[in-house]
Amino acid sequence: MDEQIRLMDQNLKCLSAAAGKYSQKEDKYEEEIKIITDKLKEAETRAELAERSVAKLEKTTDDLEDKLKCTKEEHLCTQRMLDQTLLDLNEV
């Protein structure tokens, strides 16, 4: 009986040591999870900012393309007017 108690006591000590070891590992893993979660949140925030920047740049590009088109049309109209004026002057 004493031998069984001694063995159970040793087993209890081994289990307690293992529990402490695994508790430390669990704490370490929880800290790693927290760090990785924080990094993920930062990456998501950066991605959202990048998406907004891309949207702004696309809008700016569209606006500039529209402005270029209008300017080309104005230039064409001005060129036609100048050509007609030159023809009128040559007829005089």
C-alpha positions as CSV (number, residue, x, y, z in Angstrom):
1,M,0.0,0.0,0.0
2,D,2.8,2.4,0.9
3,E,4.5,1.6,-2.4
4,Q,1.3,2.4,-4.3
5,I,1.0,5.7,-2.4
6,R,4.6,6.6,-3.2
7,L,4.0,5.8,-6.9
8,M,0.8,7.8,-6.9
9,D,2.6,10.7,-5.3
10,Q,5.4,10.5,-8.0
11,N,2.7,10.4,-10.7
12,L,1.0,13.4,-9.1
13,K,4.3,15.3,-9.1
14,C,5.0,14.4,-12.7
15,L,1.5,15.4,-13.7
16,S,1.8,18.7,-11.8
17,A,5.1,19.4,-13.5
18,A,3.7,18.6,-16.9
19,A,0.6,20.8,-16.2
20,G,2.9,23.7,-15.3
21,K,5.0,23.1,-18.5
22,Y,1.8,22.9,-20.7
23,S,0.4,26.0,-18.9
24,Q,3.6,27.9,-19.9
25,K,3.2,26.7,-23.5
26,E,-0.4,27.7,-23.5
27,D,0.5,31.2,-22.3
28,K,3.2,31.4,-24.9
29,Y,0.8,30.3,-27.7
30,E,-1.9,32.8,-26.4
31,E,0.7,35.6,-26.6
32,E,1.7,34.5,-30.1
33,I,-1.9,34.5,-31.2
34,K,-2.4,38.0,-29.8
35,I,0.7,39.3,-31.7
36,I,-0.4,37.6,-34.9
37,T,-4.0,39.0,-34.4
38,D,-2.6,42.5,-33.9
39,K,-0.5,42.1,-37.1
40,L,-3.5,40.9,-39.0
41,K,-5.5,44.0,-37.9
42,E,-2.7,46.3,-38.9
43,A,-2.5,44.6,-42.3
44,E,-6.3,44.9,-42.8
45,T,-6.1,48.6,-41.9
46,R,-3.3,49.1,-44.4
47,A,-5.2,47.2,-47.0
48,E,-8.3,49.4,-46.5
49,L,-6.2,52.5,-46.8
50,A,-4.6,51.2,-49.9
51,E,-8.0,50.4,-51.4
52,R,-9.2,53.9,-50.7
53,S,-6.1,55.4,-52.2
54,V,-6.6,53.3,-55.3
55,A,-10.2,54.4,-55.6
56,K,-9.1,58.1,-55.3
57,L,-6.4,57.6,-57.9
58,E,-8.8,55.9,-60.3
59,K,-11.3,58.8,-59.9
60,T,-8.5,61.3,-60.5
61,T,-7.4,59.3,-63.6
62,D,-11.0,59.3,-64.9
63,D,-11.4,63.0,-64.2
64,L,-8.1,63.8,-66.0
65,E,-9.1,61.6,-69.0
66,D,-12.4,63.5,-69.2
67,K,-10.6,66.8,-69.0
68,L,-8.1,65.7,-71.7
69,K,-11.0,64.7,-74.0
70,C,-12.7,68.1,-73.5
71,T,-9.5,69.9,-74.1
72,K,-8.9,68.0,-77.3
73,E,-12.4,68.8,-78.5
74,E,-11.8,72.5,-77.7
75,H,-8.5,72.4,-79.5
76,L,-10.2,70.8,-82.6
77,C,-13.0,73.5,-82.5
78,T,-10.4,76.3,-82.2
79,Q,-8.4,74.8,-85.1
80,R,-11.4,74.6,-87.3
81,M,-12.3,78.2,-86.5
82,L,-8.8,79.3,-87.3
83,D,-8.8,77.4,-90.6
84,Q,-12.2,79.0,-91.5
85,T,-10.9,82.4,-90.5
86,L,-7.8,81.9,-92.7
87,L,-10.0,80.8,-95.6
88,D,-12.2,83.9,-95.1
89,L,-9.1,86.1,-95.1
90,N,-7.8,84.5,-98.3
91,E,-11.0,85.1,-100.1
92,V,-10.9,88.8,-99.3
